[in-house]
């Protein structure tokens, strides 16, 4: 996703400096015109830092207290990742203590959407700071949704949206498995779904992946989906909210990973439902009443 965003920014004429924990990952972007930083500290000297990291541990490691305290005056960090509420709140406090401007702007969309500048951006933090970054955000997304002045509020919004999306994936899996077992073409069911009740990219894109059992290359992996499901359960526990379907979904994700689908697209959880077919019971014989 980060690479797709950089390509979009370069296409829009922005000067971009890139840094990656695995340096070779930036080679293609440098060839396209990006400048390479040799450290995150150097990246901060180039201007506002936009980061897209995979999980809490990566965010915590890269944006350590030591790194932030060494950042030049006026530095800004925009965290585009989906992270837990715990690390989101820690980042808010850590940046404030170091005097580094901080925004949380997790995104909705897949890499091809990012390259087209059609992401939905879920933003929270200082409104003035958001305004100064509008040229960059406008290049990346079709709309910026504002969720408050506390950065972690945007992370709650993203966790909630991913939780909803996980349910959509499982609903499609169950509906298509039911149709398939009765001899229906699941592709026709996808067409019916997207032309009637559920138009939009979720049911059309993921529905087609499920219908055609096409999960590679992964735009978003099952392992990452399991992580986001865990984020939702943890965030709910913090406010005493019960999520009745979460344990069932957690079992499905765990089973999918055990089946070797961890690095497949998270729509591959449909294969768990497809695999859970039992022999239908034989109808009991009946005797006509007298």
N, C-alpha and C positions, 0 to 999 in steps of 0.2 A: 504493500500500500504506500509506503514512504517513497519508493522509487516512482510510482505512478504520480504522486503529488509533485515530486521534483520535476518530472517531465512536463507536467502541466504548467508549472511556474516558469520554466525555461521557455516553453512555447509562448507564454504570455509576455515575455520580455523581461522578466525579473532576473536580477543577478543573484545566483544561489551558491552558497558554500555548503558542501556536504561533508558529513563525518559519519562513519559507521564503525561499530565495534569490530566488525570484520572488514578490513580496508578494501578487499577485493570487490565487495558488494557495491562500492561506489565507482568502479572503473567505467561502467557504461555511462553513468551520469557525467563523469568528467569528460568523456569523449563527446558528449552532447553539449558541453560548454560550461558545466559547473566547475567551481573551484574546490579543491580538496583541502579540508582542514586536517591537521594531524592529531588533534585532540579536541575534546569537548570545550576545554578552556579556550582554545584558539577559535572555535566556532562562535563563542560568545563575543569575541572582538569584531566579528563580521556584521553584527546587527541582531535583530530579534531571532531567537532560536525556536524553531518549530520541531518538535520531536514526535516520532511514532515508534514506540517500543512495544514489545510483545506482552509484557506482564509487569506485575508489581516489583518483582526482584530487579528487573532491568532498570525500571524508572528510579528505584531507590538507590541503585548502584551508580548510575550515570549522574544523577542530580543529587549528589551527596551534599551534606552541609559544607564540607571543605571546598567542593567545586563552586557552589553558589557564593560562598564568601569571597572567593577569588575573582568573581565576575566583575567586569568594569562597571562603574557607576552608570545608572540608567539602563542596565541590562533588562531584557524581557525574555521570558520563556512561555511558549504556548504548547501545552501538553495535549496532543491529539489522540492519545492512547485511551483504550478502555481499561480502567484500573479499578481496584476495590475502593470502597468508601473510606476505608482506613488509610490507605496510601494517598488517596486524594486529599484527605484532611491533613495528613502529615506534610504533603507537598505545599499546601496552602500556608501552613505555619512556617515551614522551613524557608520558603521563599521570602515571606514577610520578615523573618528574622534577619535574613541576609540583605534585605533591601532590594531584592530582584522582583520586578514586575511579573505577575503570574496570571495566566488565563488557562482554563480548561476548555478545550474545544474538541471533544470526541466527535467522530463523524459517522454518518449513515451512508453506506454505499460500498460497492466492490471496486477493485482497481480500475477496470475499464471506465466506470463512472467517474472516478477521480481524474483520469486522463482527459475526460471531456469537460471537466469543471462543473459537474452536476451533483456533487455531494451535497447532503444536508449537514450543516454544521450546528452542533449543539453547544452553545457557548454560555459561559458564566464567568464573572469576574468584574473588575473595574470597568465601568461603561466608557470612560474616557480612553482607557487603554485599548478597549475593543475598537473604538472609533479610529484610533491612529493606525490600527492594523487592517482596516477595512479594505484597502486595495489588494492586500494579499489574500484575505478571506474571500473577497469577491471573485478572485481568480480561481480559487479552489472549489467554491460551492455555489449552488444556485440560490440557496437561502441560508441565512444565519438565524437560528432560533435562540432567543435569549431566555435564560432560566434563572437569572438572579445575579447578585453581586458577590456571592461566595462561590469561588471556582468549583468546589466539590459538588455543587448542585447540578452542574452539567453532567457529571459522572453518574449521578443518580438517574438522570434522564436517559442516559445511554444504557445503563444496566436494565432499566425498565423496558426499553425498546427491544433490547436483545432477548429479554425474557419472553416478550410477546412473540418475537420472531421464532424462537425455539418451539413455542406451542404451535405456530403455523406449520413448521416443518413436520412435527409429529402428527398434526391433523391431516396434512396431505398424505403422509405415509399410511395412516390407517385407512383413509378414504380410498386411496389407490389400491392398496392391498385387497380391500373388500371388493372393488370393481374387478381387479385382475382375477381373483379366485372365482368369480362368477362369469368369466369369459369376456369381459369388456376390454376395449383398448384404452389403456390409461392416458394415452395422448389425447384422445377425444374428450376424456374427462377433464383434462387440463384446459382444453379449449373451452369447454362448457363453463368451467370454474371462472376463468379469466374474462369471459365475455358476459357473465351474468353477475354472480355474487361478489367476486373478489378480483376486480381488475387491478393492475399494477405489477411492479417488478417482482415482488416476493412470490406470488403464486404462479406467475408466468415463468420466471427464470428457474426457481427452485422446483416448481412443479414439473417442468420439463426434465430437469436433471433426475428427479426421482422416477419419472415415467420411463426414462431411457437408461436408468442405472448408470449415469455418466457423472462420476464424482472426481475426476482428475482432468486437468490440474485443479487443485483446490484454491478457490478464492479466499476461503476462510475454513480452517481445518476443524475436524471434530474435537481435537484436543483443545483448541482455543474456545470452541463452543462449550465444552465441559467446564472450562475455566470461568466463562461468563455466567453459566448457570450457577456455579458456586458463589460468584459475586452477588447474584440476586438473593440467594439463600442467606448469605451473611448480612447483606443490607437489610433484609426483612427481619432477621433476628435482632438487629440493633434497635428496632422500634417495636418489637414484640408481635410482628405480623406473621401469621401462619400462611404458608403457601402449600396448599394440599396436593397439588400436582407435581411439585418440585421433586419429591423422592422418587416418583415413578420415572420422571424424565432423567434424573440422575442415574438410575439403574440402566436406562436405555443407552445413555452416552457411555457409561462404563462398559456395557456389553459390546457396543460398537468398537470401542478401543481394543477390547480383548479379542475381537474378531479381526484385528489388523487394519481397521479403518481410521486410525487416529490421525493420519496425515492426509486422508481424503477430505473432500469438501464436507462440511457438517450436514449437508442434506443426506449423507450416507447413513445417518441414523435410521433411515427408512428400511435399510436392510435388516435391522433387528426385528421390526414388525413383520416383515416378509418371512423371516425365519421362524416365527412363532406360530406355526400352523399345526394344529392337531387333527387327528382323524375325526371327521364328523360322526356324531353318534348315529347308530342305525335306528331308524324310526321304529317305535314299538308296534307290534302287530295288534290289530284291534279286532274284536269280535262284534258283529252286529247285535244290537240289543234285540231281545224278543219283542 
